[in-house]
Amino acid sequence: MIAPNYESFIATFGRAVDIVLTYDPDLVAGMSADERAQFLKTLSSLLANIAAPISAAASVMISVILLWLAGRIVQASGRLPRPWPDLASLALPRITVPALVLALALAIAAQDYASLAGRIVLASLVVGFCMQGLAVLHAITRPLKSRHGLLFAIYLVFVVLPGWPVIGIALLGIADMWLSFRTRFSTTPLPSNTEA
């Protein structure tokens, strides 16, 4: 779907929408020709704006899951060259916060491919900070007897209400960089992990 200009990029999604309509013509049933054209243009633009950021966010999540799974497989084989890290202590470097702000500025103020690049970086970093927020929750709930039930409820919210919980947990991850929730609220000392 790469195109030399943004209009061609959106038109590529328009062709994809046309293919969908050949299988489900009822989607535009009862619309006039002008209404149909406007609907297709709006839908194509929407898909062009969200498809790449969603794909980037999903790629970050899938990559982390696959890396964790690969690490567990190597650990089970007895060939892991170092101890398994305390994942609840891992954190993104602080330089990612200015990168997040810059990506947000590009997504809002820029146009065409520059705005798309900003949305892609923004979506990727939000997922990264969401994972850091989850690490915070895993760390600070260690002393609680109801920890497993609480964590299960949090992950259930992710499944039932996709989208908004990610932003909330990402904000927790960002705040942890300055407020050090894991140090303040966890009674279990976290091992230093300077190499992660």
Sequence and secondary structure as in RCSB ss.txt:
>XXXX:A:sequence
MIAPNYESFIATFGRAVDIVLTYDPDLVAGMSADERAQFLKTLSSLLANIAAPISAAASVMISVILLWLAGRIVQ
ASGRLPRPWPDLASLALPRITVPALVLALALAIAAQDYASLAGRIVLASLVVGFCMQGLAVLHAITRPLKSRHGL
LFAIYLVFVVLPGWPVIGIALLGIADMWLSFRTRFSTTPLPSNTEA
>XXXX:A:secstr
   SSHHHHHHHHHHHHHHHHHH GGGGTT  HHHHHHHHHHHHHHHHHHHHHHHHHHHHHHHHHHHHHHHHHHH
HHT  SS    GGG    TTHHHHHHHHHHHHHH  HHHHHHHHHHHHHHHHHHHHHHHHHHHHHTTT TTHHHH
HHHHHHHHHHS SHHHHHHHHHHHHHHHH HHHHH SS     TT 
